[in-house]
Every structure is written in C-alpha cells, then in structure tokens.
Amino acid sequence: MEILAEITELKYKPFLCKSLNVYNLEELEKALSRESSFILKLDDGNEIALSKWVSPKRTRSYPYQRVYDTFCFMGKIATIIPVIKDEGKDGDRDFLQWDTLSLMSLLNVYVIISYYSDAARNHRYKNKITNQVFDVDNIKAKVCELYKYYNLTDPLHWNLCQVDEIDGVLEKALDSYTKISEKTGVEMHSRASAMERISKIKKSKENFVKLSRSLARKAQKRESVTEQPKENLNGKKARIIIKNYLGGCYFWTCDEVEIDGDDIYLIEGKHTQSDILPSESDIKDGLLKMALYCNLENVSINGREYNPIPVLKLTCAQKFDLDLLNKRKKEFLNKLKKESRKNGFRIKINDIFFG
C-alpha cells in the first residue's frame, strides 16, 4: 500500500515536554555534559532550544524524545548529531543517515552535524572507548552561524547545506578518533570504510533534490514487511510519500494502517513486555510521528482521498488497568490525553481507544 500526502504547515502543541534549563553561550560545555535538551542564550540575548544525540543511530538513547522535549520552545529549534560514533574495534560504529536529516527537516528542526573530540578508555574491554565528548568550539561556531543566517534560510535548506560540508566534518571526526586511539591505546574501526559510508548521504541528498529517492524507497520497502521487536501490531504496514511546501519529497513507513470507509487510521505502535504502559521515552518517540501525521493533508491512495486519523497505539503483554498506575503515570497519561485532543490524534491502549 502506498499513501500520498502533503504538509503545508506544521502545527503541534506538546503537553509532555520536560522543563528546559537555560545556559549562557559560555556554559555550552557544561550544558552538553549535563543535559539532553536545553535552552542556550546567545551573547546578543537571543535564545535557541538545543537537543543532542549521543549516537547518530536513531535506536540508541531515544533521540526523538530529546527532540520532542524542545517542541515547547517558541523560537528556533536545533539538534546536534554526531556524524559518526566509533566505540572502538570491540564496540559499535554508527553513521548519520539521510533519513534522519530528512525527518528533522520535515519537522522544522535545524541539524548541527558535529563530532566527538575526546574520550576515555573503557577498561572493561581491550578496544573500546567511553565518555565521548563533543567538540564544543565546533558546535558553538555552528550555533552562532545558524542564528546569523536564521532569517535567510529554512531548516530544509540549512540541513541540505550541512550535507555539502559533511566530508570536512567526517575528516575532523576521524582525525579526532586517531588522536583518541593514540591517547588510549584503543584500536578503532577502518578509516577508509568510513569515508565510503558517509558518501552515501551526499548521494541521497542529490536524489532528494531530484525527488528520486530510490535507495530510501528500497529500504522502506524492506521495513514495510519487517516487524520490529518493539511493536505489537495487527494491521498492515504502508509506505507514505509526503510532499511539503518547499517541494521536498519524503518517504516513510507507517507501522500500521487500517481503512474504514473514508477514514484511514495511521498507527504508530509502542510496546512493552514488562510494564503496564510503554516507557515515557517510547511514548515521546511515538509523539514525534504524531506531530507529522496530525498535519497531513490531501491523503490519498490510488487517487481516492481519505480522512487521516493518526493513532498512537500503546500495547503491553498484560491487561491494561488504569488503577494499577501510580500517581506519576496517571498524570502523564492525563497530559497525553490533553495532547491527543488538542492536536487531533487518538490513543489506543491494547485494542481499546482511550480518552
């Protein structure tokens, strides 16, 4: 199933954002060491909401939750993503993916592509590092550049320009990992293969600009027939092609789709095996997709238009019982209900619509 849709404007009112602490520009290093999301006050008094990813991989440390927590800020929103994270030969190595940049652009989030400049040896493994630290001066310069050109560019075009500079950022990242390797005695992954891997992002950008995302669509087709371990879903997956007002063409996969007459239910699923509800981080992760689905217009399949109904589906292995929730979780669920009513999506817990 292939769904066509458009987004002309992104409007979304969050109710579950955490309170963001404010730091001055000279406190950026402290903010990055303490916070996952925060507000940075620049020297001229302007402010920007920042979130940081600990890895470019989207399945690590709930980066979507970190981005969601900045949605309550009324000004510019940006997120810091490392172009690469190498944990050493005995650990993982993750690379920034084009679809990450694409999603952030669609959500009107500016991306600052950065890198780690220092780390310590992980003494539990021979060739693994830990406590990786961003290059603060690099991020500071990018934040100031972003604010300088704020009125001249939108997130999509800013993010596309960052891709043009990605080779240089990767070179700095790999140079840093060479120094970290010399300092810690930890062997890192191959440099040559890293350069080869990152070139795919530039190719994807070219395909995006031409509205020809063949590689992304192939990956999406694979995802559309693959059930993820954190999902507990009954309906069919579907591909969604979203066009925005800037002419961008985005390809995504919806976890589950159900059609009932003129209504089409676009369902994002979150599951837990051990608790009454999925974690707050998982739910916020799902809310990022709700922000997209709630703004879809002209939704159609094979020329027939449908009324989109976004659904956040929360499932658990046990029977859901509201009385078993503690006070904090009940308050969280009440705020989630307010968010769903305000923005026009529905909540489904196991097989029952809630609220």
C-alpha positions in Angstrom: 0.0 0.0 0.0 1.3 3.4 -1.0 -0.2 6.6 0.6 0.3 10.1 -0.9 0.1 13.1 1.4 1.1 16.7 1.8 2.2 19.0 4.6 1.7 22.8 4.0 2.2 23.9 7.6 3.4 22.2 10.8 1.3 23.0 13.9 1.6 20.9 17.0 1.0 21.7 20.7 3.0 19.4 23.1 2.0 18.9 26.7 4.7 16.4 27.9 7.9 18.4 27.3 10.3 18.4 30.2 11.2 21.8 31.7 14.3 23.1 29.9 17.2 24.6 31.8 18.8 27.8 30.4 22.5 28.2 29.8 24.6 31.1 28.5 26.8 30.5 25.4 30.0 30.3 27.5 28.3 27.5 29.5 27.8 25.3 26.4 30.3 22.7 27.5 28.6 22.3 30.9 25.2 22.1 29.2 26.3 19.4 26.8 27.7 17.3 29.7 24.6 17.6 31.8 21.5 17.9 29.6 19.9 16.0 26.7 17.8 19.1 25.8 18.2 22.7 27.0 17.9 26.4 26.0 21.0 28.2 25.0 21.2 32.0 25.4 23.4 33.7 22.9 25.6 36.8 23.6 23.1 39.1 21.9 20.3 37.8 24.1 18.6 35.6 21.6 17.8 32.0 22.6 17.7 28.7 20.8 16.5 25.3 22.0 19.0 22.5 21.6 18.9 18.8 21.9 21.8 16.4 21.4 22.1 12.8 20.1 24.6 10.6 21.8 24.8 8.5 18.6 23.7 9.1 15.0 21.7 5.9 15.2 18.0 6.5 15.9 17.5 3.4 18.0 20.0 4.5 20.7 19.1 6.6 23.7 15.8 7.9 22.4 16.9 10.8 20.3 13.4 11.5 19.2 12.4 12.1 22.8 15.2 14.6 23.2 14.0 16.5 20.1 10.3 16.3 21.3 11.3 18.0 24.6 12.3 21.1 22.6 8.9 21.5 20.9 7.6 23.6 23.8 10.1 26.3 22.8 8.6 29.1 20.8 11.8 30.1 18.9 14.3 28.3 16.8 14.9 24.6 17.5 18.1 22.7 16.6 19.5 19.3 17.3 23.2 18.2 17.5 24.0 14.9 15.8 27.5 13.3 15.6 28.4 12.4 12.0 29.9 9.2 13.3 30.3 7.4 16.6 33.0 4.9 16.9 33.2 3.0 20.2 36.4 1.1 19.1 37.1 -2.2 17.4 35.3 -4.1 20.2 32.2 -1.9 20.0 29.8 -0.4 17.5 30.3 2.2 14.9 27.2 4.2 13.8 26.9 6.7 11.0 24.5 9.6 10.3 21.7 8.5 8.0 20.0 10.6 5.3 16.5 9.7 6.6 17.4 11.4 10.0 18.2 14.7 8.2 15.1 14.3 6.2 12.8 13.8 9.2 14.3 16.7 11.1 13.8 18.9 8.0 10.2 17.9 7.8 9.7 18.7 11.5 11.3 22.2 11.0 14.3 21.2 13.1 17.8 22.6 12.2 20.5 20.0 12.4 24.1 20.7 13.6 26.3 17.9 12.4 29.2 17.6 14.7 31.8 15.1 16.0 33.4 13.8 19.2 36.8 15.2 20.0 37.8 13.3 23.2 37.0 10.1 25.1 38.4 7.7 27.7 39.3 4.1 27.5 36.6 1.6 28.6 38.5 -0.6 31.0 36.1 -3.5 30.6 37.2 -4.1 27.0 40.5 -4.1 25.2 39.5 -2.0 22.3 36.6 0.1 23.4 36.2 3.8 24.5 33.6 5.6 26.6 32.6 9.0 27.8 32.9 10.6 24.4 32.8 14.4 24.4 31.7 16.8 21.6 33.9 19.4 20.1 32.4 22.4 21.9 34.1 25.1 19.8 32.7 23.5 16.6 29.2 23.4 18.0 29.4 27.0 19.3 30.5 28.3 15.9 27.7 26.4 14.2 25.1 27.7 16.6 26.3 31.3 16.0 26.3 30.7 12.2 22.8 29.3 12.4 21.4 32.3 14.2 23.2 34.7 11.9 21.5 33.2 8.9 18.2 32.4 10.6 16.1 34.8 8.6 17.8 33.8 5.3 17.2 30.1 5.4 14.7 27.4 6.5 15.6 24.1 8.2 15.4 22.1 4.9 17.9 24.4 3.1 20.1 24.7 6.1 20.2 20.9 6.5 21.0 20.4 2.8 23.9 22.9 3.1 25.2 20.9 6.1 25.4 17.8 3.9 27.6 19.7 1.5 30.1 20.2 4.4 29.8 16.7 5.7 33.1 15.4 4.3 35.0 18.0 6.3 33.2 17.2 9.5 33.9 13.5 9.0 37.6 14.2 8.4 37.7 16.1 11.7 35.9 13.3 13.4 38.3 10.6 12.1 41.3 12.8 12.9 39.9 13.0 16.5 39.5 9.2 16.7 43.1 8.8 15.5 44.2 11.0 18.4 41.9 9.2 20.8 43.3 5.9 19.7 46.9 7.1 20.3 45.9 8.5 23.7 44.0 5.5 25.0 45.7 2.6 23.1 42.3 1.5 21.7 42.2 0.3 18.1 39.4 2.0 16.1 37.5 0.8 13.0 38.7 1.4 9.4 39.0 5.0 8.3 38.7 4.1 4.6 35.3 2.4 5.0 34.0 5.4 7.0 34.7 7.7 4.1 32.9 5.3 1.7 29.9 5.0 4.0 29.4 8.8 4.5 29.4 9.4 0.8 26.0 7.7 0.7 24.5 10.7 2.5 25.6 13.1 -0.2 24.3 10.8 -2.9 21.0 10.6 -1.0 20.8 14.4 -0.9 21.3 14.5 -4.7 18.5 12.0 -5.1 16.3 14.0 -2.7 16.8 17.2 -4.6 15.8 15.4 -7.8 12.8 13.8 -6.0 14.3 10.4 -6.7 14.9 8.6 -3.5 15.4 5.1 -4.9 17.7 3.8 -2.2 15.4 5.1 0.5 12.4 3.6 -1.1 14.1 0.2 -1.2 15.0 0.4 2.4 11.4 1.5 3.2 10.0 -1.5 1.3 12.2 -3.8 3.4 10.9 -2.1 6.6 7.3 -2.4 5.3 7.5 -6.2 5.5 9.6 -6.4 8.7 8.0 -6.4 12.1 10.2 -4.8 14.7 10.6 -6.5 18.1 9.2 -3.5 20.0 6.0 -3.5 18.0 2.8 -5.4 18.7 0.7 -4.7 15.6 -2.2 -6.3 13.8 -2.8 -4.2 10.7 -0.7 -3.8 7.5 2.3 -1.5 7.2 2.2 1.1 4.4 4.5 3.4 2.6 3.8 7.2 2.9 5.1 9.7 0.4 4.9 13.2 2.0 5.4 16.4 0.0 6.0 19.7 1.8 5.5 23.3 0.7 9.3 23.6 -0.1 9.0 20.9 -2.7 10.7 18.2 -0.7 9.5 14.6 -1.2 9.8 12.4 1.9 9.4 8.6 2.1 8.3 7.0 5.3 6.8 3.8 6.6 3.7 3.7 8.8 3.7 1.0 11.4 0.1 0.0 10.8 -2.7 1.2 8.5 -6.5 0.4 8.7 -9.1 1.7 6.3 -12.7 2.2 7.4 -14.9 3.8 4.7 -13.5 7.2 4.0 -11.2 7.1 7.1 -7.7 5.9 7.1 -6.0 5.2 10.5 -2.3 5.9 10.6 -1.0 4.0 13.6 2.4 4.4 15.3 2.9 1.5 17.7 4.9 1.3 21.0 5.0 -1.9 23.1 6.2 -3.1 26.4 6.6 -6.7 27.6 7.2 -5.9 31.3 5.1 -2.9 32.3 1.6 -1.6 32.2 2.5 1.1 29.7 5.4 1.7 27.4 8.1 4.0 28.9 7.7 7.7 28.7 10.7 7.8 26.3 9.0 5.3 24.0 5.8 7.3 24.0 7.5 10.6 23.3 9.3 8.9 20.5 5.9 8.0 19.1 4.6 11.5 19.6 7.2 12.8 17.1 5.4 10.8 14.4 2.1 12.1 15.6 3.4 15.7 15.0 3.8 14.7 11.4 0.6 12.6 11.0 -1.6 15.3 12.6 -0.5 17.8 9.8 -1.1 15.6 6.8 -3.4 17.0 4.0 -4.7 15.6 0.7 -4.2 12.0 1.8 -4.9 9.6 -1.0 -4.4 6.0 -2.2 -4.6 5.4 -6.0 -6.4 8.7 -6.5 -9.0 8.2 -3.8 -8.9 10.7 -0.9 -9.2 9.6 2.7 -9.7 11.4 6.0 -6.5 10.7 8.1 -6.8 9.7 11.7 -3.5 9.5 13.5 -3.3 6.9 16.3 -0.7 6.3 18.9 -1.1 2.6 19.8 0.3 1.6 23.2 0.4 -2.2 23.9 1.5 -4.3 26.8 1.8 -8.0 27.4 -0.6 -7.8 30.3 -4.2 -6.5 30.5 -4.2 -2.7 30.9 -5.7 -1.5 34.2 -5.7 2.2 35.0 -6.0 1.6 38.7 -2.6 -0.1 38.7 -0.8 3.0 37.5 1.0 5.1 40.1 0.2 8.8 40.5 3.1 10.0 38.2 2.0 7.7 35.4 -1.7 8.7 35.8 -0.6 12.4 35.5 1.5 11.5 32.4 -1.5 9.7 30.8 -3.8 12.7 31.5 -1.4 15.0 29.8 -1.1 12.6 26.9 -4.9 12.7 26.6 -4.9 16.5 26.5 -2.2 16.4 23.8 -4.2 14.0 21.7 -7.4 16.1 21.9 -5.6 19.4 21.2 -3.7 18.0 18.2 -6.3 15.6 16.8 -4.8 12.2 17.2 -6.3 9.2 19.1 -4.8 6.9 21.7 -5.3 3.2 21.7 -4.2 1.0 24.6 -4.1 -2.6 23.5 -7.3 -2.8 21.4 -9.4 -0.1 23.1 -9.4 3.6 22.3 -8.6 5.7 25.3 -9.9 9.1 26.2 
